[in-house]
Amino acid sequence: AVLKINSMTGRYFFLMCLMIAILSCDNDAVNMQGVDDSKEYFPLQVGRYIEYQVDSIVFDDAPGGNTKDTATFQLREEVKSLQVSGSGDTIYTIHRLRRNDQSQPWVLKDVWTAYFDENNALRNEENLIFRKMTHPVFEGLRWISTAYINPQTTVRIGTENLEPYEYWESRVLTVDDTAKVGSLTFADSEVMKIIQTDSDDDLMKRYVHETYARGIGLVARRDSILDSRCIDLGDFGPCIDKAWIDHASKGYILSQVMIGHN
């Protein structure tokens, strides 16, 4: 017997096949979009290290102005070990070593940790947990990087105390971008840039800009965490039209640039 399909039935059959094909394509597209490779910007693996050139200025208040303590050194961050926490997170231990230049040996400075929870890349720095990024990342994504830190937390910088962690709203500037970091050039689709905080009301400046590279991690960072001396003076007049480097009473400016990794 031969099955006969009239024109009406044929058109219906064709439309059904077309809808199935479209839905299949849509599902493939959803599955492709659901693959999150953004964790490659925050790789954690025992034995991996990054070395940086660091330049900093620390400000201390003084009668009639401020003092500036400059420092230049090299920093090495190496993932030394891992352990699984009670909640099932894999915690990576990071040794941070410092030396003035290549002629000197590395000296252990401190030990930090880093890990992923369900949605975040977290880093414990001096017992302060920072949400470095939240996943999946995309351009324009916003989050509070100091959500786990009391905004009134006081930190000692030089001989001064300040509260640097208020109003840290982070955002992704670009993803899968290109960048030049020191003498290194990263091609398209290799770089992500993040603002961890960016506020300036002329009395307090909080600015942290970070650049990450796929498969490497943090490759550059710029910080300006500053309080104006006019806060203590109670008079903004002496600070009008002056650059931050002239009227900051406490805080620091920092540049951290990768010079090597494995």
Backbone hydrogen bonds, N-H to C=O, Kabsch-Sander energy under -0.5 kcal/mol:
donor,donor_aa,acceptor,acceptor_aa,energy
6,N,4,K,-0.5
10,G,6,N,-2.6
11,R,7,S,-2.2
12,Y,8,M,-2.1
13,F,9,T,-2.7
14,F,10,G,-2.3
15,L,11,R,-2.4
16,M,12,Y,-2.3
17,C,13,F,-2.0
18,L,14,F,-2.3
19,M,15,L,-2.5
20,I,16,M,-2.2
21,A,17,C,-2.2
22,I,18,L,-2.4
23,L,19,M,-2.7
24,S,20,I,-2.2
25,C,21,A,-2.2
26,D,22,I,-2.6
27,N,23,L,-2.6
28,D,24,S,-2.2
29,A,25,C,-2.5
30,V,26,D,-2.6
31,N,27,N,-2.6
32,M,28,D,-2.5
33,Q,29,A,-2.5
34,G,30,V,-1.9
35,V,31,N,-0.5
35,V,32,M,-1.0
36,D,34,G,-0.7
37,D,35,V,-0.8
40,E,37,D,-1.7
41,Y,38,S,-1.8
42,F,39,K,-1.8
47,G,79,V,-3.3
48,R,45,Q,-2.0
50,I,77,E,-2.0
51,E,260,G,-3.4
52,Y,75,L,-3.2
53,Q,257,V,-3.0
54,V,52,Y,-0.5
54,V,73,F,-3.1
55,D,255,S,-2.4
56,S,71,A,-2.6
57,I,253,I,-2.4
58,V,69,D,-2.4
59,F,251,G,-2.5
60,D,67,T,-2.1
62,A,65,G,-2.0
65,G,62,A,-2.4
67,T,60,D,-3.2
69,D,58,V,-2.9
70,T,68,K,-0.7
71,A,56,S,-2.2
73,F,54,V,-2.3
74,Q,99,R,-3.4
75,L,52,Y,-2.1
76,R,97,L,-2.7
77,E,50,I,-2.7
78,E,76,R,-0.5
78,E,95,H,-2.5
79,V,48,R,-2.7
80,K,78,E,-0.8
80,K,93,T,-2.6
81,S,93,T,-1.0
83,Q,91,I,-2.0
85,S,83,Q,-0.5
85,S,89,D,-3.1
88,G,85,S,-1.7
91,I,83,Q,-3.5
91,I,89,D,-0.8
92,Y,90,T,-0.5
92,Y,114,A,-2.8
93,T,81,S,-2.6
94,I,112,W,-3.3
95,H,78,E,-2.8
95,H,93,T,-0.5
96,R,110,D,-2.7
97,L,76,R,-2.9
97,L,95,H,-0.6
98,R,107,V,-2.7
99,R,74,Q,-2.0
104,Q,101,D,-1.7
107,V,98,R,-1.8
109,K,96,R,-3.3
110,D,96,R,-1.5
112,W,94,I,-2.6
113,T,124,N,-1.5
114,A,92,Y,-2.0
115,Y,122,L,-2.3
117,D,120,N,-1.9
121,A,133,M,-3.0
122,L,115,Y,-3.2
122,L,120,N,-0.6
123,R,130,F,-2.0
124,N,113,T,-2.6
125,E,123,R,-0.8
125,E,128,L,-3.0
126,E,124,N,-0.6
128,L,125,E,-1.1
130,F,123,R,-2.8
130,F,128,L,-0.6
131,R,145,S,-2.6
132,K,121,A,-1.7
132,K,130,F,-1.2
133,M,121,A,-1.1
135,H,119,N,-3.7
140,G,172,V,-2.4
141,L,138,F,-2.3
143,W,170,S,-1.6
145,S,143,W,-0.8
145,S,168,W,-1.0
146,T,168,W,-0.7
147,A,144,I,-1.3
149,I,146,T,-2.0
153,T,150,N,-2.3
155,V,162,L,-3.0
157,I,155,V,-0.7
157,I,160,E,-2.9
158,G,156,R,-0.5
160,E,157,I,-2.1
162,L,155,V,-2.2
168,W,165,Y,-0.5
169,E,167,Y,-1.4
170,S,143,W,-2.9
170,S,168,W,-0.7
171,R,195,I,-2.2
172,V,141,L,-2.1
173,L,171,R,-0.6
173,L,193,K,-2.6
174,T,193,K,-1.2
177,D,191,V,-3.5
179,A,186,F,-1.5
181,V,179,A,-0.5
181,V,184,L,-2.8
182,G,180,K,-0.5
184,L,181,V,-2.5
186,F,179,A,-3.4
189,S,176,D,-0.9
190,E,177,D,-1.5
190,E,187,A,-1.3
191,V,177,D,-1.7
192,M,212,Y,-2.5
193,K,174,T,-2.0
194,I,210,E,-2.9
195,I,171,R,-2.5
196,Q,194,I,-0.6
196,Q,208,V,-2.6
197,T,208,V,-1.0
199,S,206,R,-2.3
201,D,204,M,-1.7
205,K,226,L,-2.7
206,R,199,S,-2.9
207,Y,224,S,-1.7
208,V,197,T,-2.3
209,H,222,R,-2.5
210,E,194,I,-3.1
211,T,220,A,-2.6
212,Y,192,M,-3.2
213,A,217,G,-2.5
214,R,190,E,-2.4
215,G,40,E,-2.6
216,I,213,A,-1.9
217,G,213,A,-2.4
219,V,211,T,-3.1
220,A,211,T,-1.4
221,R,256,Q,-2.2
222,R,209,H,-2.3
223,D,254,L,-2.4
224,S,207,Y,-2.5
225,I,252,Y,-2.6
226,L,205,K,-2.5
226,L,224,S,-0.6
227,D,250,K,-2.4
228,S,203,L,-2.9
229,R,247,H,-2.9
231,I,228,S,-1.4
233,L,229,R,-1.7
234,G,230,C,-1.6
235,D,230,C,-0.8
239,C,236,F,-1.8
240,I,236,F,-0.8
240,I,237,G,-1.2
242,K,239,C,-1.9
246,D,243,A,-1.9
247,H,243,A,-1.5
248,A,244,W,-1.9
249,S,227,D,-2.9
250,K,227,D,-1.3
251,G,59,F,-0.9
252,Y,225,I,-2.5
253,I,57,I,-2.1
254,L,223,D,-2.2
255,S,55,D,-2.6
256,Q,221,R,-2.7
257,V,53,Q,-2.4
258,M,219,V,-2.8
259,I,51,E,-3.0
260,G,51,E,-1.4
262,N,49,Y,-1.5
